[in-house]
Amino acid sequence: MRDDSTRRDRWFPAVVIVVLLAILAAGTANNLVRNPQPRLVADGVPIHGAAQAAGERGELMQHAIADLDALTLPSGATLAGWDGPWRFVWPRDASFVAAARCSIGQYDQADRVLHFLDGVRPSSGRWEARYSATGEVIRDGREPQLDGSGWVLWATWFCRAGGKYWDLVRESADEIVAVLTPDGLPAPSPDYWERPESKVTLGVVAPLLTGLRSAIRIATQQNHADEAARWRTALDELSRATDRAFGPDYPRTPARAVSFLEPGLEPIGIGGGADAIVTVLGPPFAPAREVVSTAINRTRGVLTQPNGGVTPGEDWRTDGVAWTPQTALFALSAAARGDRATAESLLSWLDRYRTRSGALPEKVNRDLEPAGEAPLGWTSALVVLTGAALQKPLPIPG
């Protein structure tokens, strides 16, 4: 009987390789079907007049400021973008715009934004996901987003407007206190991922920590000792709970378990998924801590896409698309923590992928093209803040 084992040994590896390549191709095709390549929705908006350049990257900063001018209506309503589903006011985005204005000394323009927010503020202190340009709540099935209570507090403190908008401060800070559960953390709420959540996320916790620190500073400055004491108690409780539930890696949701490695090495969390919002646990939103800086640097490595930008989170769509707000968050974090090289590198990346009109887009796709809405107010505000942070240290609530 003839022995064919030698022949089989020759062709078997080739067959295995062909099968594996077929599986890989099928998986890639399936991913492309589930995550089609995003394209540019708008190239930019008409810009009238010249904006004052800020920082070393004058043209980039100039255009970012001009886009904020274009997106801010006379009422102070700051649109997230110019078109369709972006043409609304998110408290989160508007707060960043106000802070960006104040970082370059545009206090009157910032006050218009804060004045609009004060006009639509909910008496409960829990902000809706978004509002129309005339102040109506947009009822599209999105739940209120608790992170807004933190962001508006930070922007109000950053702009030194706490006395003028004290009712906004008190109501938003008291809402944060009211939503803390017995374990010290808030109940689950949607955040910037814009989806229902069954677990508490860092996307809510980090802004609430920043908001409480800001509210305490305002209350102290305004001689509201009782409020300052009450909010300090809540901040201490939330801070301890955050470190306990999210540390040391600070993922999007608390890790399912902690793995203890060999002696001398820090334990690592298992599960939870990295999230770009970890940047909000450090400067300019919170005092610097080594464990947080380590987590920020680690997270950026995990989230960096082949095109050089970052995706919002490890559990986000696996499509190779980078999002400019999250990339800009890492740029701001680096600038505020003194890592100038990283901040400059990320600003260069953002500069490289502006649209033909010069606007900063929402995304950069797999083909290295700007995609999504342009300009995006949140990204423009973050770029302005980063430029300001490279010029001089930004204030940190603490």
Buried (B, 14 or more C-beta within 10 A) or exposed (E): EEEEEEEEEEEEEEEEEEEEEEEEEEEEEEBEEEBEEBEBBBBBBEBEEEBEBBBEBEEBBBBBBBBBBBBBBEBBBBBBBBEEEBBBBBBBBBBBBBBBBBBBEBBEBBBBBBBBBBEBBBEEBBBBBBBBBEEEBBEEEBBBBBBBBBBBBBBBBBBBBBEBBBEBBBBBBBBBBEBBEEEBBBEBBBBBBEEEBEEBBBBBBBBBBBBBBBBBBBBBEBEBEEBBEBBBEBBEBBBEBBBEBBBBBBBBBBBEEEEEEEEEEEBBBEEBBBBBBBBBBBBBBBEBEEBBBBBBBBBBEBBBBEBBBBBBBBBBEEBBBBBBBBBBBBBBBBBBBEBEEBBBBBBEBBBEBBBEBBBBBBBBBBEEBBBBBBBBBBBBBBBBBBBBBBBEEBBBBE
